[in-house]
Structures are given as structure tokens and as C-alpha cells.
């Protein structure tokens, strides 16, 4: 099997020849690993023997400067066009204050941002661009429904290359909660849900309309395997809004986007949300989603319980990163407690339950990958030395 065939077999609850194992080290983690012997200029996917997965979309994230150019970029632009001007408003020895390409004014620790995002950074959000309907309508002009301007110049060549691929193809999307929070901020968004619910409905509905309109050409020309809604909307003990509010504001855009993706044969439609989002799973399944990640153990998102409660829900992640920071025995115990039974049942992609933090050593991470891969059927040549 190649990587794409393997991915699709797992997603269909069939038995592949080998089950891939994943983890996403962040910059602060890599800095530690460089000190422990990881070559600085190494190709990380090749070094860790992680299979290729391609994304065909891009958009700015909170805190960052977004640069997209049709002549140089190779992804479809789902961000504001033009983006807000990225500006540093102030600096001192401790903090930076800046506006990112989404128009969010924020303050963060200098050490977390001066050399590029460290991967784990707390920020204070000071002001968001959307405060009411008038300011939303101004932002909406940056999301004109003119898809041709959002495709790279080499799109035809990209389509041709993707038609010959042997690896999975993903579409990264912003879910309606994430989309609206990026524009309005969490506190203001929740207040406006009560003060002007029609505005929140309009913002979330436009999230679906915009992304569907832009991506229709792409999915007519490329056969994508998965779509991931970035939708961080849960704390350790539960979601940021309850199922009733999620149904009122979000079910319609979820349903529209899932129907669109299914019409174009996208088989895996995933929610990526940290924290404990379990109370929202029934609504997501009803809307058409069928996969969830990263199954964060500290938030009680136990993949074994999720498998019992939702037998056909595709699961990704679920390996407790805290155990990987301990010793080899703890790593093996964590892997053995979950991976064998879950891969036997199918629909499970083993992986670290969020970004790999810097308290995990390079040797521990290698041991996690090697030990997990042996259980998942990988031959010795795929082990990391």
C-alpha cells in the first residue's frame, strides 16, 4: 500500500498493511532537540519517516503576518484579501504589542515571538476588528466572492501533479466558531450571541458561503481525501458554548459545508479542537462530520471511551504527551494501553494528543515512534536510529 491507500483504508475501518503514527513538534521543542543532536537543516518528515500529506489551502493565523502572492504561492488563499497590515505597535524588554494580518491587536512576551513563534505562547488579545454589524460588513469586503483571484498562477500544474500523487490530500478550513472568534474575539462573540444573535448567524453563515464558493473550482478539479475544520472551542472541562447554542448558530453552516464536501467525495471530515469537546460530538455527527482530533487526554478525551460511545467516529491522536516526557516504560505503557485495541477496531490514527512540547526529549520521541510503529506493523527499515 502507498500512503494514500493506507490513509483511506484506516478511514474506512479496513485493515491496512501498516498504521501511520504522528506527532507535531513545535519550534521550542525542536530547539531542545537540536541541542540533543538533531541536525538543524534536516528534512523533518524524512528524518522521522513521516508520510507526506499535502494541503491545498492557506489562511492567516492569530498573531502572524500573512503573505500570499499568486505568482509565488502554491495554495488557495482563504484569508482576507488584502490582509490587514501587520504592524509592531510597541516593544520593551518584556512585551511586544502588534496587529496581525487578521486585524487583531495583541500583546505577547518578547521571548515567545522575537525569533518567530515558539510554538507554545500565551497572548493577551486587546482588540478585534469586528465589534458590530457595520465593522463586520467592512471586514466582509476583504472576503469577496471572486474565487479566481484566490488561486495561484500555477494551479493547473498543481492539479496535474496532484492527480499522480500517492499520498493523502487535505483541505484546511476554518470552522464557524473559529472564523467568528478570529473576527470578534471570544468574549464579545458570546455577548453578541445574546444581544444580536442575527449578526452571529450572518457571520457564521458567511463562513460557509465564502469557503464553499472559493473551493468549488478546486474540488471539481482535485479529488481531496480529507477536510479539517480548525475549531478550537473547548476548555479542559468542556466546550466554550453548549450544544443548544452550537445548534442554533453553527449547525446550518456545518451542514452546508459537510454536504458540499460529501458531494465532492471527501471521505474524512474532521473537527480539530483541543480540550473536552465531547458534548458537541452528537451535533457534529448529525451535521456530517465523522472524525475528531487530537483527543486530548488531560481534558478527558479518552479515545477508548470515545470508541465505545461512537463506534464509527474516526479518531486521531489520543497519546498522552505528558507520559512521553517521562521514561521508556511510561511511554510503552501509554502506547500499549490504547494503540493495539484501537487499531484492531479500525478508524484510528495514533498520534500525540496535540503539539509535541519541549519537555519531551529527542530520545523519548524516537522511542515513542519506534515502539508504536512496531505495534502498527512497520518493518525495521522504518525505525529511527
C-alpha positions in Angstrom: 0.0 0.0 0.0 1.1 3.6 -0.6 0.4 6.4 1.9 -2.9 7.4 0.4 -4.2 3.8 0.2 -3.2 3.3 3.8 -5.0 6.5 4.9 -8.2 5.6 3.1 -8.2 2.1 4.4 -8.0 3.3 8.0 -10.7 5.9 7.4 -13.0 3.2 6.1 -12.3 0.9 9.1 -10.4 -1.5 7.0 -7.1 -3.2 7.7 -4.0 -1.5 6.2 -0.6 -3.1 5.9 0.8 -0.5 8.3 -0.8 2.2 10.5 0.9 5.6 10.4 1.9 7.3 13.7 2.1 11.1 14.0 3.4 13.9 16.1 3.9 17.6 15.6 7.0 19.1 17.3 6.8 22.8 17.8 9.7 25.3 17.4 10.6 25.3 21.1 10.7 21.5 21.1 13.0 21.5 18.0 15.4 23.9 19.7 15.8 21.4 22.5 16.2 18.6 20.1 18.9 20.5 18.2 20.8 20.7 21.4 20.4 16.9 21.8 21.8 16.1 18.4 19.0 16.6 15.8 20.7 18.1 12.7 19.5 21.7 12.2 18.9 21.6 8.4 17.4 18.2 8.3 14.1 17.4 6.4 12.0 16.6 9.4 9.4 14.4 7.7 12.2 12.4 6.0 14.2 12.1 9.2 11.3 10.9 11.3 9.9 8.8 8.4 6.6 10.5 8.5 4.5 10.1 5.4 3.7 13.1 3.2 0.3 14.9 3.5 -0.5 17.9 1.3 -2.7 20.8 2.0 -4.2 23.0 -0.8 -5.4 25.9 1.3 -3.9 28.6 3.5 -5.0 31.5 5.7 -3.5 33.6 8.4 -3.4 32.6 12.0 -3.8 34.7 15.1 -0.5 36.5 15.8 1.1 36.2 12.4 1.9 38.1 9.3 0.3 36.6 6.2 1.9 36.8 2.8 0.2 35.3 -0.1 1.2 36.0 -3.7 -0.4 34.4 -6.8 2.9 34.3 -8.6 4.8 32.6 -5.7 2.3 30.8 -3.5 1.0 27.3 -4.3 -2.1 27.2 -2.2 -5.6 28.6 -2.4 -5.9 31.8 -0.3 -8.8 31.6 2.2 -7.7 34.6 4.2 -8.6 38.3 4.0 -7.6 40.0 0.7 -5.9 42.2 1.2 -4.8 41.1 4.7 -4.7 43.7 7.5 -1.4 45.5 7.7 0.9 43.7 10.1 2.4 46.3 12.4 4.5 46.3 15.6 2.9 49.0 17.8 5.4 48.8 20.7 8.2 46.9 22.3 10.0 46.8 25.6 12.3 44.3 27.3 9.3 42.1 28.3 6.4 42.6 25.8 5.5 43.2 22.2 2.3 44.8 21.1 1.2 44.3 17.5 -1.6 44.0 14.9 -1.6 40.7 12.9 -2.9 40.1 9.4 -6.4 39.3 10.8 -6.5 42.8 12.3 -6.2 41.6 15.9 -4.3 43.9 18.3 -2.5 41.8 21.0 0.3 41.7 23.5 2.8 38.8 24.0 6.0 38.0 25.7 9.0 39.2 23.6 10.8 35.9 24.1 7.9 34.0 22.6 7.8 36.0 19.3 11.1 37.8 18.6 12.6 34.9 16.8 9.4 33.6 15.3 6.6 31.9 17.2 8.0 29.5 19.8 5.0 27.1 19.3 3.5 27.5 22.8 2.8 31.1 23.6 0.2 32.9 25.7 -1.1 36.2 24.4 -3.4 38.9 25.7 -5.9 39.9 23.0 -6.5 43.7 23.2 -8.9 44.4 20.3 -10.6 42.6 17.5 -11.7 44.2 14.2 -15.4 43.2 14.3 -17.4 44.9 17.0 -20.9 45.2 15.4 -22.6 44.7 12.1 -21.0 47.7 10.4 -17.5 46.6 11.2 -18.3 43.1 10.1 -19.5 44.4 6.7 -16.2 46.3 6.3 -14.3 43.1 7.0 -16.5 41.2 4.6 -15.2 43.3 1.7 -11.8 41.5 2.3 -13.6 38.2 1.5 -15.1 39.0 -1.9 -16.7 36.0 -3.6 -14.3 36.1 -6.6 -12.5 32.8 -6.4 -10.3 33.4 -9.5 -8.2 35.9 -7.5 -7.5 33.4 -4.8 -5.9 30.7 -6.9 -2.2 30.6 -7.5 -0.9 31.1 -11.0 0.4 27.5 -11.2 -2.9 26.0 -10.2 -3.2 24.0 -13.5 0.2 22.5 -12.9 -0.7 21.7 -9.3 -3.9 19.9 -10.4 -1.8 17.8 -12.8 0.8 16.9 -10.1 -1.9 16.0 -7.6 -3.6 13.7 -10.0 -0.5 11.5 -9.8 0.0 11.6 -6.1 0.3 8.6 -3.8 -0.3 10.5 -0.5 -3.4 12.0 1.1 -4.6 15.4 0.2 -6.2 17.6 2.8 -8.2 20.8 2.9 -7.7 23.1 5.9 -10.8 25.1 6.8 -11.8 27.5 9.5 -14.9 26.3 11.3 -17.7 28.8 12.0 -16.7 29.2 15.7 -13.0 29.8 14.9 -13.9 32.1 12.0 -16.2 34.3 14.1 -13.8 34.3 17.1 -11.0 35.5 14.8 -13.1 38.5 13.8 -14.8 39.3 17.1 -12.9 37.7 20.0 -14.4 35.0 22.3 -15.9 37.3 25.0 -17.5 39.7 22.6 -18.8 36.9 20.3 -20.6 35.2 23.2 -22.1 38.5 24.4 -23.3 39.3 20.9 -24.9 35.8 20.7 -27.4 37.2 23.2 -27.5 40.9 22.2 -27.7 40.4 18.4 -28.0 36.7 17.5 -28.8 37.5 13.9 -25.3 39.1 13.4 -23.6 35.9 14.7 -25.8 33.8 12.4 -24.8 36.0 9.5 -21.1 35.8 10.3 -21.1 32.0 10.6 -23.3 31.5 7.6 -20.9 33.6 5.6 -18.0 31.4 6.8 -19.7 28.5 4.9 -20.7 30.6 1.9 -17.2 32.0 1.4 -15.3 28.8 1.7 -17.7 26.8 -0.4 -17.7 29.4 -3.2 -13.9 29.6 -3.2 -13.3 25.8 -3.1 -15.9 24.7 -5.6 -13.4 25.0 -8.5 -10.7 23.2 -6.6 -12.9 20.2 -5.7 -14.3 20.0 -9.2 -10.7 19.5 -10.4 -8.9 17.7 -7.5 -10.0 14.6 -5.5 -9.3 15.6 -1.9 -9.2 12.9 0.8 -9.9 14.9 3.9 -11.0 18.2 5.2 -10.2 19.6 8.7 -12.2 22.3 10.4 -9.9 24.2 12.7 -12.3 24.8 15.6 -10.5 25.1 19.0 -13.6 25.7 21.1 -13.2 23.7 24.4 -11.6 24.1 27.7 -10.3 21.3 29.9 -13.7 20.6 31.4 -16.0 21.2 28.5 -16.8 23.3 25.4 -16.8 27.1 25.3 -20.5 27.0 24.3 -23.1 24.3 24.9 -24.9 22.1 22.5 -28.0 24.2 22.3 -26.1 27.4 21.3 -23.9 25.4 18.9 -27.0 24.0 17.2 -28.6 27.5 17.0 -25.7 29.2 15.4 -23.4 26.6 13.9 -25.4 23.6 12.7 -26.5 25.2 9.5 -23.0 26.2 8.3 -21.6 22.9 9.4 -24.3 21.1 7.5 -23.8 23.2 4.3 -20.0 22.7 4.3 -20.3 19.0 5.1 -22.8 18.5 2.3 -20.6 20.3 -0.1 -17.6 18.2 0.8 -19.5 14.9 0.6 -20.9 15.9 -2.8 -17.2 16.1 -3.9 -16.4 12.7 -2.3 -14.3 14.0 0.6 -14.3 11.0 2.8 -12.9 12.3 6.1 -14.4 15.5 7.6 -12.7 16.3 10.8 -13.0 18.7 13.7 -9.7 19.7 15.3 -10.4 21.1 18.8 -8.3 21.0 21.9 -9.9 20.5 25.3 -13.0 18.5 26.1 -15.5 18.9 23.2 -17.3 15.6 23.8 -20.7 17.2 24.5 -20.7 18.5 20.9 -19.9 15.2 19.1 -23.6 14.2 18.6 -24.3 17.5 16.8 -21.1 17.2 14.7 -22.1 13.7 13.6 -25.6 14.8 12.8 -24.2 17.7 10.7 -22.0 15.3 8.7 -18.6 15.3 10.4 -17.0 11.9 11.0 -13.6 12.5 12.6 -12.1 14.2 15.6 -8.7 15.2 16.8 -6.5 15.5 18.9 -8.3 13.6 21.7 -6.5 15.4 24.4 -6.1 13.2 27.5 -5.6 16.0 30.0 -9.1 17.1 29.0 -10.5 13.5 29.5 -11.0 12.9 25.8 -10.1 9.2 26.2 -10.1 7.5 22.8 -11.1 4.2 24.3 -14.3 5.7 25.7 -14.9 7.6 22.5 -14.6 4.4 20.5 -17.1 2.7 22.8 -19.6 5.6 22.6 -19.1 6.4 18.9 -18.1 3.2 17.1 -17.8 4.8 13.6 -16.1 8.1 14.6 -12.6 8.3 13.2 -10.2 9.2 15.9 -6.8 10.9 15.6 -4.3 11.4 18.4 -5.1 10.3 21.9 -1.5 9.5 23.1 -0.8 11.5 26.3 2.1 13.8 25.7 2.7 14.0 29.5 3.6 10.3 29.5 6.1 10.8 26.7 8.0 13.2 28.9 8.7 10.5 31.5 10.7 7.4 30.7 10.6 4.5 28.2 8.5 2.3 30.5 5.9 5.1 30.8 5.9 5.6 27.0 5.4 1.9 26.3 2.6 1.6 28.9 0.8 4.5 27.4 1.0 3.1 23.9 0.1 -0.4 24.9 -3.0 0.8 26.8 -4.6 2.2 23.7 -3.0 1.5 20.3 -3.4 -2.3 20.0 -7.1 -2.3 20.7 -7.9 0.8 18.8 -6.1 -0.2 15.6 -7.8 -3.5 15.7 -11.2 -1.8 15.8 -10.1 0.5 12.9 -10.7 4.1 12.2 -7.8 5.2 14.4 -4.7 7.2 13.6 -2.3 7.0 16.6 -0.6 10.3 17.5 0.4 12.7 20.2 -2.6 14.5 21.7 -1.6 18.0 20.5 1.7 19.6 19.6 4.8 17.9 21.0 6.0 20.1 23.8 9.7 20.8 24.7 9.7 18.7 27.9 9.8 15.6 25.6 13.4 14.7 24.8 14.5 13.7 21.3 15.3 10.1 22.5 11.9 9.8 24.1 10.2 10.9 21.0 12.2 8.5 18.8 11.3 5.7 21.2 7.6 6.6 21.0 7.7 6.5 17.2 9.7 3.2 17.0 7.7 1.4 19.7 4.4 2.5 18.2 5.4 1.6 14.7 6.4 -1.9 15.7 2.9 -2.4 17.1 1.4 -0.8 14.0 3.1 -3.3 11.6 6.1 -1.2 10.4 9.3 -3.2 9.4 12.7 -2.4 10.8 13.8 -0.2 8.0 11.3 2.5 9.1 12.7 2.7 12.6 14.7 5.8 13.5 18.3 5.2 14.6 
